[in-house]
Amino acid sequence: MTGLFLHCRAGFEGECAAEIQERAAELGIHGYCKAKNDAAYVVFDTANDDDARRLHHDLPFASLIFTRQWFVITALCKDLPVDDRVSPLVDALQPVPGAGGALYMETPDTNTGKELSGLGRKLHRPLAAGLQQAKLLAPTAHSRWRLHVCLLSGTAAYVGFSDTRNSAPWPMGVARLKFPRGAPSRSTLKLEEALLVFLSREERDALMRPGMNAVDLGAAPGGWTWQLVHRHLHVTAVDNGALDAALLESGLVDHVRGDGFRFRPKTPAVWMVCDIVEQPIRIAELAAKWITQGWCRHAVFNLKLPMKKRYQEVRRCLDLVRQQLTAAGIAHTMACKQLYHDREEVTVYVARL
């Protein structure tokens, strides 16, 4: 079969499918999606293998909102014999364009998938050995290709490859983060993941240097503020609610009791972050105002999505930010992703250039 396999959050298959169809059509590539509710993946069937490879090459992965990870499909393996799954999987990976530098054993991000993860770990070593013998895997060599095996059951799997330069660096696109000791809420993981996804290590080092200033709108109890303080930034945390006591004792936090929508900084900040629960269009307007007014140079904010027309609402919010910054003559870059630690929301990063 020909096409692309796309990992996404369970329940967002429709948004993932609508987005890939729209983006593929912009490149003149047509196909159709196979998607089941809560399956946590979408298959985009293309007319031929060349279209699948071209789409994977020409469409920037970073521009996809609802796709966590993707790969070009070389085969759907069915009825894998339980006494020898390795041989048919090696055969199915023969069409890869070059030896892979890594093998990712994956499952959909569902409860069923979690139950299959143990099988994936058991298969990894013998499958890697079989692929090396077939000269399809060279883990010690630098390669632009990565091999994927996504188990759907104990006897079925999609297999294929991705370009390491245009895909997520983690299996299933999931950055496995540990909840940091001392952080006041699990929302801290959303900002940590956002910084990993949107910024390179070099960019994080340059743009989040100790002593820089930041504003956290809707900060309480301080999960996002904790990430900034952990990097030794000075933070103005704006919220009528109480902040974690340890954060206040750090000496790096100024707690302003007030409304994040009404707050105005006395001096420009390098960063503004915002995880306020509010209509997404209001948050988009707020972020656009902070950038256009010069109140910050970088912004990370979450858009809480409605129950229906979620993809359309995200596009509306992003268009609003883009239009307002363009109208103000502000050169900028913007990225948006539904992160693993997001729920019914997406995370947006905007930088003034």
N, C-alpha and C positions, 0 to 999 in steps of 0.2 A: 504494500500500500504506500501511498505518497501523502505527505502532509506534515503538520507540526503538532507536537504534543505540548500543551500549555498547562502548567500547574497554577491553581488559583485558590482563593479561600472558599471553603464549602459555603454554598448559598449564593455565591457571586458568579456562577457559571454563565448566566445570561449576560452579565456585564462584560465578562471576559470575551464571550463569543461575539457580542456586538462590536466591541472595540477591535478585535483582530480582523473581522470582516471589513469594517470601515477602513482601517489602516492598510489592509491588503489591497482594497479597491483603489486607494489613492495611488498605489504603485502599479495599477493595471493588472493585478493578480486576483483572480476570482476563484472562489471555492465555497464550501459549505461546512458548517460546524456540526459536530456531534457532541451533545452535552446533556447530561442527566442532572437533575436537581440534587444538590448536596454531594455530588461525586468528587468535587474538589479538582476537577480537571476538565479541559476542553480539547477535542481533537479537531483541527482545521484541515479538512481534506482539500488537496489541490489537484488540478487536472493532471499534473505530471511531476516527476521528481525535480526537474529543473526549477519549476515555480516554487516549490517548497524551499529549495536551497537558496534561491534568489531572495525570497522573502526573509529568510533567516539572516541573510547577508546584508540586505539593503535597508531593512526596517530596524532602526536603533532600539535595542531592547530597553534601554533606559527611558525611552519615551512611552512605553506601555505602562498603563496604570494598574490594571487588574491582573496582569501576568507576573507571577513570582519567578518562574523559571520556564524555559522552553527548550525543545530540541527537535531536530529534523528526524522524522520517523523512518527507519529502514524496514521495520516489520512489526506486525502484531503477532506474537507467538501464542498459539492456543494449544491446549492439550499437551503441555510440557510433561514428559514422563517423570514421575516422582523419583525414579531411580537414576535418572541422568538428565537433569535440566541444563547442564553446562553445554553439552554438544550442540543442541539446537539454538541456544542463545549465541554461541560463537558463530554458528552459520548465519544467523540473522543479522549479525553485525559486520559481515563481510563487505557490504557496500560502503562502509565509511571511507571518507576521502583520504585518510591518512591515519597512522598509528596514533591512538589517543594517549595523552599524558596522564590521564586519571580515569578511573571507573567510578561512577556514582550509582549506587544501588538505592533506588527510591521507591516510594509508595505514594498514593494520594494522601493528602493530609486529612484523613478521616479516622474514626475509631477502628474500622476494618483495616485501614492502612497501617495503623499503629500495631495491630496484631500481626501484620505481615513483616514488620521491621526486623523481627528476630530471624526469620527465614532469609531476609536480605543480607544480614550480617553473616549467616552461615554460608551463603552462596558466594560471598565476595571473594574470599581467598581462592577457592578452586576455579571460579570463573575468571579471575584475574590471571591465574596461571595458564588456563586454556587460551585466553586472549593473547598473552605474551608468546605462547608457543606458536600461535597462528600469525604472529607479528602484527597484531591489531592493537596492542597495548605496550607502551614503552614508558613506564612510570618514572624512570630515571632520566629520561630525555625531555627537553623542552618541546612542547607541541602546542599548536593552536587548537587542537581538537580535544574534546572530552567525550567519553562514552557514557551512555545512560541506559539503565535497565529499570523500568518502573513496573513493579509487580502489582497486578490487579487482583491476583489470587495465587494460590499455590501452584497453579498450572497455566497461568496466563500473564503476559507481560508485553508492554510496548518497549521497543528498544530503538536506539538511535544515537545521534551525536549532536553536540553543540560546538559553536565557535567560542573559545574562551574569551575572546575580545568583545563578544556581543551576547553575553548571557550572565546570569548571576554566578558568583563564585562559590555558592554553597549548594549542596544537594537540596533539591526541591525549592531552592531559593530561600531557604530558612536560615537566618543567622541565629545559631543556638547561643543564647545569652543566659547567663545566670543572674538571678535577682541579687543585686548587690546588698551586702549587709549594711544596714544603716539607712538605706533609702526608705522614705516614708510611705511610698505607694508603688504598686506594680506599674503604674503609668510611666515610671522612669524608664522602663525598657523600650517604650515607643520612641522616646527622644534618642536613646542610645542607638537603637537600630537605624533611625533616620540619619544620624550622623555617619554611620557606617555605609549606608546605601548611597547617600547623596554626595559624600565627600571622600576623596582619597586620603590616605594616611598623611601625605604631604600637605593637602589642603587643610586637614584638621589641625596639624601642627602649626600651620601659618595663620589660620583664621581663629583659632581658639587658644591664644597664648595667655599665660597667667597675667592677670592685671587688666585684661580687657573687660569692658562692661557689657552687661546684658540686661534685658527686661523680660520678666516672665509674667504675662497677663493671665489672670485666673490661676494663680500659682498654687493655692492651698490644695493639699497639705504640703506640697513641695517636691513631688516626684521629678518634675522637669528641672526645678531649681537645683535639686541635688546633683544632677548631671553636670550642670554648669559650675557649681561650686567644686565638684570633684575635679574639674579641670582648672580650678583656681581663678575663675572669673568672678568679678564683682557683680552681684545680681540685685536689681530692684524687683522685688516680688510683690505684685499687685493683686490683692484679694481681700475681701471683707472677712473671709474665714481665717481660722488660726493656722499658722505655719508650724512645722515640726520644730521642737525646741532646740534640737542639736544643730539644725541649720542656722538658727538665729545666733547660736553660740559660736559659730564658725568665724564670725567677724567679717564675712564676705557678703552678708545679706542685709539689705535694707527693706524691711516689710512696710509697705504702704497699704493701709486699709482703704480700699476704694474700689470703684467699678473699672474693670479693664477697658471698657469702651470709652470712658470719660478721661482716663489718665493721659497726661501729656508729660513727656520727659523734659527735665530742665536742660539736659545736654544730650546730644545724639548718642545713641548706643551702637555698638558693633552688631549686636544680636537682639532680635525680638522673637520670643517663642510664645506660643499660645495654644492651650488645650481647653478652651472654654466650650462648654456645652451650649450651643446656640445654633440658630438657623445657619446653614453653610454660607449663604449669600452674604449674611451680615459679617461673618468672619472674613470672607474674601474681601469685602469692602474695607474692613478694619486693617487687614494686612496691606492692601494697596495704599491706604492712607499713610501708614507708617513708612512705606518705601518712598512714596511720592513727596511727602513732607520732609524727607531727609532725617527722620527720627531714628532710622536704623539702616544698616547696609545689608544685613542678612536676616531672613525671617524663616522660621519653621512653624507651621500651624496645621492643625487638624480640622477637617471638614466632616462634621457628623451628618451622615447621609439619611435621606428620607426612606420610607419603605418602598416607594415606587419611583421609577424613572431615575435611578441612582446615577447611571452613567451620564444621562443628559444633564443632571444637576451638577455633577463634577465639571463637565465641559462648560456649563454656563458660568460657574465660579471662576474657572481658569481663564476663560475668555474675558471676564470682567477685569481681573487683575492685569492681564496682558494689555487690554485696551487702555486702561487708565495709565499704566506706566508708559505705554507708547505715546499716548496723547501728551504726556508730560515731557516727552523727549528723553526718557530715561532708558539707557541701554541696560539690559538685564538678562538673566538666565532663570529658567523656572523648570522644576521637575516635580512630578507627582506620582506617588506609589501607594497602593494598599499594602502596608507592611504586615509581616507575620504577627506582630504584637498589636496591630490595629484590630478593631472589631467591625462595627457598622460605620466605618469611617475611612478616610484616606489622609495621607500626610503630604503636605506641600512644602517645597523649599524654593525660596525666591532670593536671588542675590542681585544687588545693584552693582553693575560693572563700572 
